[in-house]
């Protein structure tokens, strides 16, 4: 089932201080959207509101025309998967068991179905985590955990993926692998919204970039526009330059 989100003047305050203010955005179709901005810009707060994890908030956040808070959690979880930046387990679950937990919204009894295990194996193959299947999740590196959590989200078979810095702990090879996977999922019909601090990943893979600063939206456009040198200076306060690669394509260099 396709998923759409709509935010209307969404805001949130912590101890009276606004961390998100008057955000109005539409996510009407399957595409890869990146959220960029400096620390404290409100990116993770916005993602948490969309995932139904941050309340109360100002304004309206709708998923498929209904307030996120009005959805039954099980029904919502069948459509929307959220991948936090970190996840802690105090019990000795294997990586494969953690991925299987992504099938919880479909659980109908005490036994796992063939469909559940097929989804688990497909997701672990896609995220290059099959070799980690029998490992204790607690023993994995940060990057390995991140890929296992992404596998759990994919095993959920959602219509939308919300990801908070999915490449934060990954080596260069797996950063590119994950963003190629996210772009492929968007082409297959998923709405993918990912927080990132890496403007080059956003420029290379996103269909759309939303830039936030001090809780407000400063840009919502295609990467070439949202990541112009002027906009990067406005959002991050640094100088930037688009450089041409010898083999084609471009990348962004930046500094003070």
Helices and strands as residue ranges (DSSP letters): E 5-14, E 17-27, E 32-36, H 43-50, E 58-63, E 66-67, G 68-70, H 73-79, E 80-83, H 95-100, G 101-106, H 114-126, G 130-132, G 137-139, H 142-155, E 160-164, H 172-187, E 191-195, H 199-205, E 208-213, E 216-221, H 223-226, H 229-236, E 239-244, E 250-255
